[in-house]
Amino acid sequence: MSLLEIRDLRVTYGSGAAAVPAVRGVGLSLAAGRKLGIAGESGCGKSTLALALLRLLPASARLSGEILLDGEDVLTMRWGRLRAVRWAGASIVFQGAMHSLNAVRRIGDQIAEPILLHSGATPGAARSRVGELLAQVGLPDGRADAYPHELSGGQRQRVMIAMALACDPRLIVADEPTTALDVMIQAQILRLIGGLVTERDLGLLMISHDLAVLADVCDRLAVMYAGRVVEEGPARDVYAAGLHPYGQALSAAFPRVGDPGSRRAPRGLPGDPPDPAALPPGCAFHPRCPVAVPVCAREEQELTGDGHRAACVRPGPSRPSGPPGRPS
């Protein structure tokens, strides 16, 4: 049994004629000890998917499908059971640690709060656990008395990771955990997260717009566009030999180390993802696709393939030269 199984998940905001589809029929799975990356541009549904996993979306959101965490459907849980699952069963590392931490409370108290709430530990035991967690993420115990503004960006992100680990969850969802960090601190944080997943047999679902980061950290990678998964497979294969033109364009947008041509002229993708309230007919990507054919404007493709799947009428690594195709 998978640790996390997402089946035909659909999320819309609003209702009736004004309903806006943000996630459209997503199906993914994640086993314990494995790392799944979710990539895509802003507005493609990544964060909505992450928040849906623990029903953290606003009241205007409507969800359908199944989100099975250790075989139990999060979408049908009663409120009391859901509160127990949050932190203890699954936790989230939000992007922007400065905005997620309480600016007027010491970080030790913030890390201890879920421990006291979910484990029934004494204040002394919770304080001892805080010291252990800070050590795990590479911070001295003395920093427990600091306020968030007294820490660097990388240290605050480490605090967020410590909080996510506080109640020994089985699943960690990391939503753009390194977006605001410099490249050196980003590398440290990513090594830290990857090491903890392996050592503690956790499941990690990591969201980013950066395919290169996800390919380096994750085992498998799913690419989202306009609320759907358009490609999914082994992370390095999706990054280096994508089957869908959108995944190829994301990969080509990043300069390659040792490739002067890609550094001087990285190939991006013109335009923006469509407005979810006004999706084009057929494949939502076809207005931006360099290899679209007439059927793309009429029919939306389903994921096909074995191991490495793509939702494309012409899946394959061979594309015409020029932007936004994959690098040669």
Beta strands, then each sheet from edge to edge (+ up, - down):
strand 1: 4-13
strand 2: 20-30
strand 3: 35-39
strand 4: 61-69
strand 5: 72-73
strand 6: 90-93
strand 7: 171-175
strand 8: 203-208
strand 9: 220-225
strand 10: 228-234
strand 11: 309-310
sheet 1: 2+ 1- 4+ 5-
sheet 2: 6+ 7+ 8+ 3+ 9+ 10- 11+
end
